[in-house]
């Protein structure tokens, strides 16, 4: 609801979240977070509310895909200095809908080509480009092996991978050292009341030594603030603060 709205910080504070994932923008607002004035507004809101910027995302890549549209590569390149300005280390590269890679060998080949060009810039900047898609762990590991860069990793969504029928607890273990961040989601279920066993997710994360952000991208059937407070309370019971 607040994907490109600085008001998200106030709502996040109300919920009690530690941080939020911010969006680079949309095609309509020309990826507005590339503008220094917009960056400053986000930095100010973060400072004022105490809600951190955990990571950056380009959700518009679901409609304007990295695998086929030259604009996407430019946005990806431009996001690197934006991350520096915001003090953010992880970028989510969305690869769904029109950007779907599953079963698209040519699309995967083109994605590898683009990432090979951009990854050295990300390495130099000390940031990570995280791929969120419907590929299996094996398919993602194959893609990463071709890109050959520590700056390109997997952004793992436990809900999406469950939708595809993957064994998420095994996949997390397979992706050891290649996981930059997680989405907590479980289709339309409240977290902890659906298909995903978050205690087993926690065990898998511990097995690979993951210590980082977990972004709630979950259902809010009744009331955004109340439902997200419930999600947060549940996750804090499984992932208590260190």
Buried (B, 14 or more C-beta within 10 A) or exposed (E): EBEBEBEBBBBBBBBEBBBBBBBBBBEEBEBBBBBEEBBEBBBEBBEEBEBBBBBBBBBBBBBBBBBBBEBBBEBBBBBBBBBEBBEBBBBBBBBBEEBBBBEBEEBBEBBBEBBBEBBEBBBEBEBBBBBBBBBBBEBBBEBBEBBEBEBBBBBBBBBBBBBEEBEBBEBBBBBEEBBBBBBBBBEEBBBBEBEBBBEBBBEBBEEBEBEEBBBBBBBBEEEBBEBBBBBBEBBEEBBEEE
